[in-house]
Amino acid sequence: MRVAVAGTFGPLHDGHRTLFEHALRFGDDGVVVAITGDELAVETRHESRPIPSLEERTRAVTAELAALDEWDRDIDLRTLESEYGIATDEPSIDALVVSPETAPELEAINDRRRERGFEPLSGIVAPYVYAADGERISSTRIVTGEIDEHGRVLE
């Protein structure tokens, strides 16, 4: 199965690592990792916060994938320039790794794929990763200094 995962991935945290692990585990025919381009990263944020450059995020993602890939998967890094981009434009993708928060978007993605004559994607839902305080780990919480990338609460 060829699996895709997409996101801004900046700063990286254990929730992102869980997404990558799911993609790598199931992506026996290859993994496509789509990193949100700089412009789209700013447009799609629900809150205003600093976002590392695409170059910085790509370096960090590349290092994480190398550390996590115990299966020696064929990994294709791409830049995501539109909201659904690769998921709706790439017929060779079989599944998309999503979080519980983004899982509902799979329906719209599959509608667009069907319109293009592509097979719908299977969803692989990776669970949330929680910080020590019981709240979900997020890049925003890291940037604001609440937690570190592993969910340890900072004082």
DSSP file (Angstrom, degrees, kcal/mol; ACC not computed):
  #  RESIDUE AA STRUCTURE BP1 BP2  ACC     N-H-->O    O-->H-N    N-H-->O    O-->H-N    TCO  KAPPA ALPHA  PHI   PSI    X-CA   Y-CA   Z-CA
    1    1 A M              0   0    0      0, 0.0    28,-2.2     0, 0.0     2,-0.6   0.000 360.0 360.0 360.0 134.3    0.0    0.0    0.0
    2    2 A R        -     0   0    0     90,-0.3    92,-3.0    27,-0.2    93,-1.6  -0.856 360.0-165.7 -94.5 121.2    1.3    3.5   -0.9
    3    3 A V  E     -ab  31  95A   0     27,-2.4    29,-2.9    -2,-0.6     2,-0.3  -0.858   9.6-160.8-117.0 141.6    0.6    5.8    2.0
    4    4 A A  E     -ab  32  96A   0     91,-2.4    93,-2.9    -2,-0.4     2,-0.3  -0.894   7.3-178.1-118.5 151.1    0.6    9.6    2.3
    5    5 A V  E     -ab  33  97A   0     27,-2.2    29,-2.7    -2,-0.3     2,-0.3  -0.984  10.2-172.8-142.7 140.6    0.8   11.9    5.3
    6    6 A A  E     +a   34   0A   0     91,-0.5     2,-0.3    -2,-0.3    29,-0.2  -0.966  18.3 119.1-137.4 151.0    0.7   15.6    5.1
    7    7 A G  E     -a   35   0A   0     27,-2.1    29,-2.4    -2,-0.3    73,-0.2  -0.967  64.2 -95.2 174.1 176.9    1.2   18.5    7.5
    8    8 A T        -     0   0    0     -2,-0.3    -1,-0.1    27,-0.2     4,-0.1   0.871  45.9-166.7 -79.1 -40.4    3.1   21.7    8.4
    9    9 A F        +     0   0    0      2,-0.1     3,-0.4     1,-0.1    52,-0.1   0.885  24.4 158.7  57.1  46.8    5.3   19.7   10.8
   10   10 A G        +     0   0    0      1,-0.5     2,-0.1    50,-0.0    -1,-0.1  -0.863  66.1  12.6-156.4 121.9    6.8   22.7   12.6
   11   11 A P  S    S-     0   0    0      0, 0.0    -1,-0.5     0, 0.0    -2,-0.1   0.608  99.3-130.5 -74.3 152.8    7.9   22.5   15.2
   12   12 A L        +     0   0    0     -3,-0.4     2,-0.3    -2,-0.1   126,-0.1  -0.329  34.3 168.2 -68.0 148.0    8.0   18.7   15.2
   13   13 A H    >>  -     0   0    0    124,-0.1     4,-2.0   137,-0.1     3,-0.6  -0.904  51.7 -82.9-150.9 178.0    6.6   16.8   18.2
   14   14 A D  H 3> S+     0   0    0    135,-2.5     4,-1.8    -2,-0.3     5,-0.1   0.762 122.7  60.8 -63.1 -26.2    5.6   13.3   19.3
   15   15 A G  H 3> S+     0   0    0    134,-0.2     4,-1.7     2,-0.2    -1,-0.3   0.915 106.6  46.4 -64.3 -42.3    2.2   13.7   17.7
   16   16 A H  H <> S+     0   0    0     -3,-0.6     4,-2.7     1,-0.2    -2,-0.2   0.900 108.4  56.1 -64.4 -40.1    3.9   14.1   14.3
   17   17 A R  H  X S+     0   0    0     -4,-2.0     4,-2.7     1,-0.2    -1,-0.2   0.878 105.0  52.7 -60.3 -36.7    6.2   11.2   15.1
   18   18 A T  H  X S+     0   0    0     -4,-1.8     4,-2.1     2,-0.2    -1,-0.2   0.905 108.6  50.0 -65.2 -41.2    3.1    9.0   15.6
   19   19 A L  H  X S+     0   0    0     -4,-1.7     4,-2.3     2,-0.2    -2,-0.2   0.942 112.7  46.9 -60.2 -47.3    1.7   10.1   12.2
   20   20 A F  H  X S+     0   0    0     -4,-2.7     4,-3.0     1,-0.2     5,-0.2   0.915 109.7  53.4 -61.7 -43.7    5.1    9.2   10.5
   21   21 A E  H  X S+     0   0    0     -4,-2.7     4,-2.6     1,-0.2    -1,-0.2   0.899 109.5  48.4 -59.6 -41.2    5.2    5.8   12.3
   22   22 A H  H  X S+     0   0    0     -4,-2.1     4,-2.1     2,-0.2     5,-0.2   0.928 112.5  48.3 -65.1 -44.0    1.8    4.9   11.0
   23   23 A A  H  X S+     0   0    0     -4,-2.3     4,-1.8     1,-0.2    -2,-0.2   0.930 115.0  45.2 -61.9 -45.0    2.7    5.9    7.5
   24   24 A L  H  < S+     0   0    0     -4,-3.0    -2,-0.2     1,-0.2    -1,-0.2   0.900 111.1  52.9 -66.3 -40.7    5.9    4.0    7.6
   25   25 A R  H  < S+     0   0    0     -4,-2.6    -1,-0.2    -5,-0.2    -2,-0.2   0.911 121.5  30.1 -61.7 -43.3    4.3    0.9    9.2
   26   26 A F  H  < S+     0   0    0     -4,-2.1     2,-1.7    -5,-0.2     3,-0.3   0.611  97.1  89.8 -94.4 -12.5    1.6    0.6    6.5
   27   27 A G    ><  +     0   0    0     -4,-1.8     3,-1.8    -5,-0.2    47,-0.3  -0.331  38.2 146.8 -86.4  57.4    3.5    2.1    3.5
   28   28 A D  T 3  S+     0   0    0     -2,-1.7    -1,-0.2     1,-0.3   -26,-0.2   0.713  77.7  46.7 -67.1 -19.1    5.0   -1.1    2.2
   29   29 A D  T 3  S-     0   0    0    -28,-2.2    -1,-0.3     1,-0.4   -27,-0.2   0.254 132.2 -67.0-101.7  10.7    4.7    0.2   -1.4
   30   30 A G    <   -     0   0    0     -3,-1.8   -27,-2.4   -29,-0.4     2,-0.4  -0.331  43.0-112.0 122.3 157.8    6.1    3.6   -0.4
   31   31 A V  E     -ac   3  75A   0     43,-2.8    45,-3.0   -29,-0.2     2,-0.6  -0.989  15.1-158.4-128.0 130.8    5.4    6.7    1.7
   32   32 A V  E     -ac   4  76A   0    -29,-2.9   -27,-2.2    -2,-0.4     2,-0.6  -0.951   8.5-167.2-107.4 121.5    4.6   10.2    0.4
   33   33 A V  E     -ac   5  77A   0     43,-2.3    45,-2.8    -2,-0.6     2,-0.6  -0.942   4.0-163.5-111.2 114.9    5.3   12.9    3.0
   34   34 A A  E     -ac   6  78A   0    -29,-2.7   -27,-2.1    -2,-0.6     2,-0.5  -0.876   1.9-161.6-103.1 118.7    3.8   16.2    1.9
   35   35 A I  E     -ac   7  79A   0     43,-3.0    45,-2.6    -2,-0.6   -27,-0.2  -0.878  28.2-111.1-103.1 125.8    5.1   19.2    3.9
   36   36 A T  E     - c   0  80A   0    -29,-2.4    45,-0.2    -2,-0.5    47,-0.0  -0.289  34.1-119.1 -57.4 128.7    3.0   22.4    3.7
   37   37 A G     >  -     0   0    0     43,-3.1     4,-2.7     1,-0.1     5,-0.2  -0.216  29.8-101.6 -63.7 161.2    4.7   25.1    1.7
   38   38 A D  H  > S+     0   0    0      1,-0.2     4,-1.5     2,-0.2     5,-0.2   0.890 119.7  46.4 -54.6 -46.8    5.5   28.4    3.5
   39   39 A E  H  > S+     0   0    0      1,-0.2     4,-2.0     2,-0.2     3,-0.2   0.938 115.5  44.6 -64.7 -47.7    2.6   30.3    2.0
   40   40 A L  H  > S+     0   0    0      1,-0.2     4,-2.3     2,-0.2    -1,-0.2   0.851 106.4  62.1 -66.0 -34.2    0.0   27.6    2.7
   41   41 A A  H  < S+     0   0    0     -4,-2.7     4,-0.4     1,-0.2    -1,-0.2   0.897 108.6  41.8 -59.0 -40.7    1.4   27.0    6.2
   42   42 A V  H >< S+     0   0    0     -4,-1.5     3,-0.9    -3,-0.2    -1,-0.2   0.906 113.9  52.4 -72.1 -42.4    0.5   30.6    7.2
   43   43 A E  H 3< S+     0   0    0     -4,-2.0    -2,-0.2     1,-0.2    -1,-0.2   0.831 110.5  47.1 -63.3 -34.2   -2.9   30.5    5.4
   44   44 A T  T 3< S+     0   0    0     -4,-2.3     2,-0.2    -5,-0.1    -1,-0.2   0.429  82.5 113.6 -95.0   1.2   -4.1   27.3    7.1
   45   45 A R    <   -     0   0    0     -3,-0.9     3,-0.1    -4,-0.4    -3,-0.0  -0.542  54.7-154.2 -73.3 135.8   -3.1   28.2   10.7
   46   46 A H  S    S+     0   0    0     -2,-0.2     2,-0.3     1,-0.1    -1,-0.1   0.632  84.5  30.1 -81.2 -15.3   -6.1   28.6   13.0
   47   47 A E  S    S-     0   0    0      2,-0.0     2,-0.5    -3,-0.0    -1,-0.1  -0.959  92.5-103.2-140.0 156.0   -4.0   30.9   15.2
   48   48 A S        +     0   0    0     -2,-0.3    -6,-0.0    -3,-0.1    -2,-0.0  -0.709  57.8 137.7 -84.3 124.9   -1.1   33.2   14.5
   49   49 A R        -     0   0    0     -2,-0.5     2,-0.1    -7,-0.1    -4,-0.1  -0.980  57.5 -85.9-159.1 155.7    2.3   31.8   15.4
   50   50 A P        -     0   0    0      0, 0.0    93,-0.1     0, 0.0    -2,-0.0  -0.418  40.5-162.7 -65.6 140.9    5.8   31.6   14.0
   51   51 A I        -     0   0    0     -2,-0.1     3,-0.1   -13,-0.0    -9,-0.1  -0.994  21.5-116.9-126.1 127.6    6.3   28.7   11.7
   52   52 A P        -     0   0    0      0, 0.0     5,-0.0     0, 0.0   -42,-0.0  -0.220  45.3 -90.0 -57.5 154.5    9.8   27.5   10.7
   53   53 A S     >  -     0   0    0      1,-0.1     4,-2.8     4,-0.0     5,-0.2  -0.170  33.6-109.0 -63.3 159.7   10.7   27.8    7.1
   54   54 A L  H  > S+     0   0    0      1,-0.2     4,-2.9     2,-0.2     5,-0.2   0.896 121.1  54.8 -55.5 -41.8   10.0   25.0    4.6
   55   55 A E  H  > S+     0   0    0      2,-0.2     4,-2.0     1,-0.2    -1,-0.2   0.921 110.3  44.6 -60.5 -45.3   13.7   24.3    4.4
   56   56 A E  H  > S+     0   0    0      2,-0.2     4,-2.3     1,-0.2    -2,-0.2   0.925 115.1  47.9 -64.7 -44.8   14.0   23.9    8.2
   57   57 A R  H  X S+     0   0    0     -4,-2.8     4,-2.7     1,-0.2    -2,-0.2   0.887 110.2  52.4 -64.9 -38.7   10.9   21.8    8.4
   58   58 A T  H  X S+     0   0    0     -4,-2.9     4,-2.6    -5,-0.2    -1,-0.2   0.909 109.4  49.2 -64.0 -42.5   12.0   19.6    5.6
   59   59 A R  H  X S+     0   0    0     -4,-2.0     4,-2.2    -5,-0.2    -2,-0.2   0.930 113.3  46.9 -60.6 -45.1   15.4   19.0    7.3
   60   60 A A  H  X S+     0   0    0     -4,-2.3     4,-2.3     2,-0.2    -2,-0.2   0.915 113.5  47.4 -65.2 -43.1   13.7   18.1   10.5
   61   61 A V  H  X S+     0   0    0     -4,-2.7     4,-2.9     2,-0.2     5,-0.2   0.918 110.5  52.6 -64.1 -43.9   11.2   15.8    8.8
   62   62 A T  H  X S+     0   0    0     -4,-2.6     4,-2.1     1,-0.2    -1,-0.2   0.922 111.1  46.8 -57.8 -45.8   13.9   14.1    6.9
   63   63 A A  H  X S+     0   0    0     -4,-2.2     4,-1.9     2,-0.2    -1,-0.2   0.907 113.1  49.0 -64.2 -42.3   15.9   13.4   10.1
   64   64 A E  H  X S+     0   0    0     -4,-2.3     4,-2.1     2,-0.2    -2,-0.2   0.921 110.5  50.0 -64.3 -44.1   12.8   12.1   11.9
   65   65 A L  H  X S+     0   0    0     -4,-2.9     4,-2.1     1,-0.2    -1,-0.2   0.908 109.7  51.2 -62.1 -41.4   11.9    9.8    9.1
   66   66 A A  H  < S+     0   0    0     -4,-2.1    -1,-0.2    -5,-0.2    -2,-0.2   0.893 112.4  46.8 -61.9 -39.0   15.4    8.4    8.9
   67   67 A A  H  < S+     0   0    0     -4,-1.9    -1,-0.2     1,-0.2    -2,-0.2   0.829 119.3  39.3 -71.7 -31.9   15.3    7.7   12.7
   68   68 A L  H  < S+     0   0    0     -4,-2.1     2,-1.8    -5,-0.1    -2,-0.2   0.674  87.0  99.7 -92.5 -19.2   11.9    6.1   12.6
   69   69 A D    ><  +     0   0    0     -4,-2.1     3,-0.6     1,-0.2    -1,-0.1  -0.480  30.9 155.3 -80.6  83.9   12.1    4.0    9.4
   70   70 A E  T 3  S+     0   0    0     -2,-1.8    -1,-0.2     1,-0.2    -4,-0.0   0.516  72.9  58.6 -81.9  -4.7   12.8    0.5   10.6
   71   71 A W  T 3  S-     0   0    0     -3,-0.1    -1,-0.2     2,-0.0    -2,-0.1   0.482 103.6-125.6-101.6  -5.8   11.3   -0.9    7.4
   72   72 A D    <   -     0   0    0     -3,-0.6    -2,-0.1     1,-0.1    -6,-0.0   0.940  43.1-172.0  57.8  51.1   13.6    0.9    4.9
   73   73 A R        -     0   0    0      1,-0.1     2,-0.8   -43,-0.0    -1,-0.1  -0.314  32.2-109.0 -73.5 154.4   10.6    2.4    3.0
   74   74 A D        -     0   0    0    -47,-0.3   -43,-2.8   -46,-0.1     2,-0.5  -0.780  44.4-164.6 -79.4 113.1   10.8    4.3   -0.2
   75   75 A I  E     -c   31   0A   0     -2,-0.8     2,-0.6   -45,-0.2   -43,-0.2  -0.905  13.5-167.1-112.9 129.1   10.0    7.8    1.0
   76   76 A D  E     -c   32   0A   0    -45,-3.0   -43,-2.3    -2,-0.5     2,-0.4  -0.949   9.0-156.7-115.9 110.2    9.0   10.6   -1.3
   77   77 A L  E     +c   33   0A   0     -2,-0.6     2,-0.3   -45,-0.2   -43,-0.2  -0.733  19.8 173.4 -88.0 133.3    9.1   14.1    0.2
   78   78 A R  E     -c   34   0A   0    -45,-2.8   -43,-3.0    -2,-0.4     2,-0.5  -0.909  32.8-116.7-134.2 161.8    6.9   16.7   -1.5
   79   79 A T  E     -c   35   0A   0     -2,-0.3     2,-0.7   -45,-0.2   -43,-0.2  -0.892  24.8-141.3-100.3 128.8    5.8   20.3   -1.0
   80   80 A L  E     +c   36   0A   0    -45,-2.6   -43,-3.1    -2,-0.5   -40,-0.2  -0.807  26.4 169.9 -91.7 117.5    2.1   20.7   -0.4
   81   81 A E        +     0   0    0     -2,-0.7     2,-0.3   -45,-0.2    -1,-0.1   0.561  63.6  39.1-105.7 -12.8    0.9   23.9   -2.2
   82   82 A S  S    S-     0   0    0      1,-0.1     4,-0.3   -42,-0.0    -1,-0.1  -0.945  91.4-101.7-137.0 160.5   -2.9   23.5   -1.8
   83   83 A E  S    S+     0   0    0     -2,-0.3    -1,-0.1     1,-0.2     3,-0.1   0.854 117.9  11.9 -51.6 -49.1   -5.1   22.2    0.9
   84   84 A Y  S >> S+     0   0    0      1,-0.1     3,-1.4     2,-0.1     4,-1.2   0.605  91.5 136.7-105.6 -14.8   -5.8   18.7   -0.5
   85   85 A G  H >> S+     0   0    0      1,-0.3     4,-1.8     2,-0.2     3,-0.7   0.402  72.1  26.0  10.3 -95.9   -3.1   18.8   -3.3
   86   86 A I  H 3> S+     0   0    0      1,-0.3     4,-1.9    -4,-0.3    -1,-0.3   0.845 118.7  57.9 -63.3 -38.3   -1.4   15.5   -3.3
   87   87 A A  H <4 S+     0   0    0     -3,-1.4    -1,-0.3     1,-0.2    -2,-0.2   0.842 117.8  32.8 -63.3 -33.0   -4.2   13.4   -1.8
   88   88 A T  H << S+     0   0    0     -4,-1.2    -1,-0.2    -3,-0.7    -2,-0.2   0.654 123.8  45.0 -96.3 -16.3   -6.6   14.5   -4.6
   89   89 A D  H  < S+     0   0    0     -4,-1.8    -2,-0.2    -5,-0.3    -3,-0.2   0.590  95.0  77.3-103.0 -13.1   -4.0   14.7   -7.4
   90   90 A E    ><  -     0   0    0     -4,-1.9     3,-1.3    -5,-0.2    -1,-0.1  -0.843  52.6-173.5-108.5 101.5   -2.0   11.5   -7.0
   91   91 A P  T 3  S+     0   0    0      0, 0.0    28,-0.3     0, 0.0    -1,-0.1   0.731  79.7  65.7 -67.1 -20.5   -3.7    8.4   -8.3
   92   92 A S  T 3  S+     0   0    0     26,-0.1     2,-0.4     2,-0.0   -90,-0.3   0.564  77.1 100.9 -81.5  -6.1   -1.1    6.0   -6.9
   93   93 A I    <   -     0   0    0     -3,-1.3   -90,-0.2    -7,-0.2     3,-0.1  -0.645  45.0-179.8 -81.6 134.0   -1.8    6.8   -3.3
   94   94 A D        +     0   0    0    -92,-3.0    28,-2.5    -2,-0.4     2,-0.3   0.722  62.4  18.0-101.8 -29.8   -3.9    4.2   -1.5
   95   95 A A  E     -bd   3 122A   0    -93,-1.6   -91,-2.4    26,-0.3     2,-0.4  -0.973  57.8-146.4-147.2 155.9   -4.2    5.5    2.0
   96   96 A L  E     -bd   4 123A   0     26,-2.6    28,-2.5    -2,-0.3     2,-0.5  -0.993  16.7-137.5-126.7 128.1   -3.9    8.7    4.0
   97   97 A V  E     +bd   5 124A   0    -93,-2.9   -91,-0.5    -2,-0.4     2,-0.3  -0.743  35.5 171.6 -83.6 127.8   -2.7    8.9    7.6
   98   98 A V  E     - d   0 125A   0     26,-2.5    28,-3.0    -2,-0.5     5,-0.0  -0.879  31.2-122.1-132.3 162.8   -4.9   11.4    9.5
   99   99 A S     >  -     0   0    0     -2,-0.3     4,-1.6    26,-0.2     3,-0.4  -0.569  40.6-101.6 -93.1 167.0   -5.4   12.5   13.0
  100  100 A P  T  4 S+     0   0    0      0, 0.0    -1,-0.1     0, 0.0    25,-0.0   0.851 124.9  55.6 -56.5 -31.7   -8.8   12.3   14.7
  101  101 A E  T  4 S+     0   0    0      1,-0.2     4,-0.1     2,-0.1    -3,-0.0   0.866 115.2  35.0 -68.5 -37.7   -9.1   16.0   14.0
  102  102 A T  T >4 S+     0   0    0     -3,-0.4     3,-1.6     1,-0.2     4,-0.4   0.513  89.9  95.6 -97.7  -5.5   -8.5   15.7   10.3
  103  103 A A  T >< S+     0   0    0     -4,-1.6     3,-1.8     1,-0.3     4,-0.3   0.859  77.5  61.0 -54.7 -39.9  -10.3   12.4    9.7
  104  104 A P  T >> S+     0   0    0      0, 0.0     3,-0.9     0, 0.0     4,-0.5   0.755  92.5  67.4 -61.9 -21.0  -13.5   14.0    8.6
  105  105 A E  H <> S+     0   0    0     -3,-1.6     4,-2.1     1,-0.2     3,-0.2   0.681  80.0  80.1 -70.6 -16.5  -11.7   15.7    5.7
  106  106 A L  H <> S+     0   0    0     -3,-1.8     4,-2.7    -4,-0.4    -1,-0.2   0.841  85.6  58.7 -60.8 -33.5  -11.2   12.3    4.1
  107  107 A E  H <> S+     0   0    0     -3,-0.9     4,-2.1    -4,-0.3    -1,-0.2   0.939 108.0  44.1 -61.9 -46.8  -14.8   12.4    2.8
  108  108 A A  H  X S+     0   0    0     -4,-0.5     4,-2.0     2,-0.2    -2,-0.2   0.889 113.2  52.3 -65.2 -39.0  -14.2   15.6    0.8
  109  109 A I  H  X S+     0   0    0     -4,-2.1     4,-2.1     1,-0.2    -2,-0.2   0.932 110.6  47.2 -61.9 -45.8  -10.8   14.3   -0.4
  110  110 A N  H  X S+     0   0    0     -4,-2.7     4,-2.6     1,-0.2    -2,-0.2   0.843 107.5  56.4 -68.5 -32.6  -12.4   11.0   -1.7
  111  111 A D  H  X S+     0   0    0     -4,-2.1     4,-2.0     2,-0.2    -1,-0.2   0.932 110.0  45.8 -60.3 -44.3  -15.2   13.0   -3.4
  112  112 A R  H  X S+     0   0    0     -4,-2.0     4,-1.1     2,-0.2    -2,-0.2   0.878 111.5  52.0 -66.5 -37.8  -12.6   14.9   -5.3
  113  113 A R  H  <>S+     0   0    0     -4,-2.1     5,-3.0     1,-0.2     3,-0.5   0.927 108.9  49.9 -64.3 -43.7  -10.7   11.7   -6.1
  114  114 A R  H ><5S+     0   0    0     -4,-2.6     3,-1.7     1,-0.2    -2,-0.2   0.901 105.6  57.1 -61.6 -40.4  -13.9   10.1   -7.5
  115  115 A E  H 3<5S+     0   0    0     -4,-2.0    -1,-0.2     1,-0.3    -2,-0.2   0.817 109.4  46.5 -58.4 -30.5  -14.6   13.2   -9.7
  116  116 A R  T 3<5S-     0   0    0     -4,-1.1    -1,-0.3    -3,-0.5    -2,-0.2   0.405 122.2-107.4 -92.4   0.3  -11.1   12.6  -11.2
  117  117 A G  T < 5S+     0   0    0     -3,-1.7    -3,-0.2    -4,-0.3     2,-0.2   0.655  75.0 136.8  82.3  15.5  -11.7    8.9  -11.7
  118  118 A F      < -     0   0    0     -5,-3.0    -1,-0.3    -6,-0.2    -2,-0.1  -0.608  60.8-103.3 -92.9 155.4   -9.3    7.9   -8.9
  119  119 A E        -     0   0    0    -28,-0.3    -1,-0.1    -2,-0.2   -26,-0.1  -0.478  45.3-102.3 -69.1 145.6  -10.0    5.2   -6.3
  120  120 A P        -     0   0    0      0, 0.0     2,-0.3     0, 0.0    -1,-0.1  -0.338  37.6-112.8 -67.6 155.2  -10.9    6.5   -2.9
  121  121 A L        -     0   0    0    -15,-0.2     2,-0.3    -3,-0.1   -26,-0.3  -0.635  18.7-128.0 -87.4 144.3   -8.3    6.6   -0.2
  122  122 A S  E     -d   95   0A   0    -28,-2.5   -26,-2.6    -2,-0.3     2,-0.5  -0.654  26.8-127.9 -80.5 148.8   -8.4    4.4    2.9
  123  123 A G  E     -d   96   0A   0     -2,-0.3     2,-0.6   -28,-0.2   -26,-0.2  -0.864  17.0-165.7-101.6 133.4   -8.0    6.4    6.2
  124  124 A I  E     -d   97   0A   0    -28,-2.5   -26,-2.5    -2,-0.5     2,-0.7  -0.947  15.8-154.1-114.5 107.0   -5.4    5.4    8.7
  125  125 A V  E     -d   98   0A   0     -2,-0.6   -26,-0.2   -28,-0.2   -28,-0.1  -0.729   4.3-160.3 -91.1 116.1   -6.2    7.2   11.9
  126  126 A A        -     0   0    0    -28,-3.0  -107,-0.1    -2,-0.7  -108,-0.0  -0.788  25.8-116.3 -90.8 134.7   -3.3    7.8   14.2
  127  127 A P        -     0   0    0      0, 0.0  -109,-0.1     0, 0.0    -1,-0.1  -0.254  30.8 -96.7 -70.1 157.3   -4.3    8.6   17.8
  128  128 A Y        -     0   0    0   -110,-0.0     2,-0.5     1,-0.0     8,-0.0  -0.336  31.9-135.2 -63.0 153.7   -3.6   11.9   19.5
  129  129 A V        -     0   0    0      8,-0.2     8,-2.7    -2,-0.0     2,-0.3  -0.972  22.1-145.8-112.8 130.9   -0.5   12.0   21.7
  130  130 A Y  B     -E  136   0B   0     -2,-0.5     6,-0.2     6,-0.2     2,-0.1  -0.726   4.7-128.3-104.8 146.5   -1.1   13.7   25.0
  131  131 A A    >   -     0   0    0      4,-3.6     3,-2.1    -2,-0.3    21,-0.2  -0.251  41.0 -92.7 -78.1 172.5    1.2   15.9   27.1
  132  132 A A  T 3  S+     0   0    0     19,-3.0    20,-0.1     1,-0.3    -1,-0.1   0.741 126.0  59.3 -60.6 -24.0    1.8   15.2   30.8
  133  133 A D  T 3  S-     0   0    0     18,-0.4    -1,-0.3     2,-0.2     3,-0.1   0.391 119.3-108.4 -87.4   4.1   -1.0   17.6   31.7
  134  134 A G  S <  S+     0   0    0     -3,-2.1     2,-0.2     1,-0.3    -2,-0.1   0.388  82.9 118.7  86.9  -4.3   -3.6   15.5   29.7
  135  135 A E  S    S-     0   0    0     16,-0.1    -4,-3.6     1,-0.1    -1,-0.3  -0.623  74.7 -90.4 -92.6 155.6   -4.0   18.0   26.9
  136  136 A R  B     -E  130   0B   0     -6,-0.2     2,-0.3    -2,-0.2    -6,-0.2  -0.352  39.9-115.1 -65.0 139.9   -3.1   17.2   23.3
  137  137 A I        +     0   0    0     -8,-2.7     2,-0.3    -2,-0.1    -8,-0.2  -0.583  45.9 167.5 -71.5 135.5    0.5   17.9   22.2
  138  138 A S     >  -     0   0    0     -2,-0.3     4,-1.5     1,-0.1     9,-0.1  -0.987  48.5-119.7-147.6 156.3    0.5   20.6   19.5
  139  139 A S  H  > S+     0   0    0     -2,-0.3     4,-2.9     1,-0.2     5,-0.2   0.871 114.4  58.0 -61.8 -37.1    3.1   22.8   17.8
  140  140 A T  H  > S+     0   0    0      1,-0.2     4,-2.4     2,-0.2    -1,-0.2   0.920 104.3  50.0 -61.1 -43.9    1.2   25.8   19.1
  141  141 A R  H  4>S+     0   0    0      1,-0.2     5,-2.1     2,-0.2     6,-1.1   0.850 112.0  49.1 -63.9 -33.4    1.6   24.7   22.7
  142  142 A I  H ><5S+     0   0    0     -4,-1.5     3,-1.4     3,-0.2    -2,-0.2   0.941 110.8  49.0 -69.0 -47.8    5.3   24.2   22.0
  143  143 A V  H 3<5S+     0   0    0     -4,-2.9    -2,-0.2     1,-0.3    -1,-0.2   0.864 109.9  51.7 -61.0 -37.2    5.7   27.6   20.5
  144  144 A T  T 3<5S-     0   0    0     -4,-2.4    -1,-0.3    -5,-0.2    -2,-0.2   0.521 116.4-115.7 -80.4  -3.1    3.9   29.3   23.4
  145  145 A G  T < 5S+     0   0    0     -3,-1.4    -3,-0.2    -4,-0.3    -2,-0.1   0.632  81.1 121.1  84.0  13.5    6.2   27.6   25.8
  146  146 A E  S   <S+     0   0    0     -5,-2.1     8,-3.1    -6,-0.2     2,-0.3   0.905  81.2   1.0 -72.8 -42.4    3.6   25.4   27.6
  147  147 A I  B    S-F  153   0C   0     -6,-1.1    -2,-0.2     6,-0.3     6,-0.2  -0.869  70.1-116.7-139.8 167.4    5.2   22.1   26.7
  148  148 A D    >   -     0   0    0      4,-1.8     3,-2.0    -2,-0.3    -5,-0.1  -0.451  50.4 -84.6 -97.8-177.9    8.3   20.6   25.0
  149  149 A E  T 3  S+     0   0    0      1,-0.3  -135,-2.5    -2,-0.2  -134,-0.2   0.657 129.7  50.4 -64.4 -16.1    8.1   18.4   21.9
  150  150 A H  T 3  S-     0   0    0   -137,-0.2    -1,-0.3  -136,-0.1  -137,-0.1   0.362 122.0-102.4-102.5   2.9    7.6   15.3   24.0
  151  151 A G    <   +     0   0    0     -3,-2.0   -19,-3.0     1,-0.3   -18,-0.4   0.566  68.1 150.2  90.0   8.9    4.7   16.8   26.0
  152  152 A R        -     0   0    0    -21,-0.2    -4,-1.8   -20,-0.1    -1,-0.3  -0.609  51.0-117.1 -74.1 133.6    6.6   17.6   29.2
  153  153 A V  B     -F  147   0C   0     -2,-0.3     2,-0.3    -6,-0.2    -6,-0.3  -0.546  27.4-147.2 -75.4 131.6    5.0   20.6   30.9
  154  154 A L              0   0    0     -8,-3.1    -1,-0.0    -2,-0.3     0, 0.0  -0.736 360.0 360.0 -99.1 147.3    7.3   23.6   31.1
  155  155 A E              0   0    0     -2,-0.3    -1,-0.1    -8,-0.0    -9,-0.1   0.415 360.0 360.0-110.9 360.0    7.2   26.1   33.9
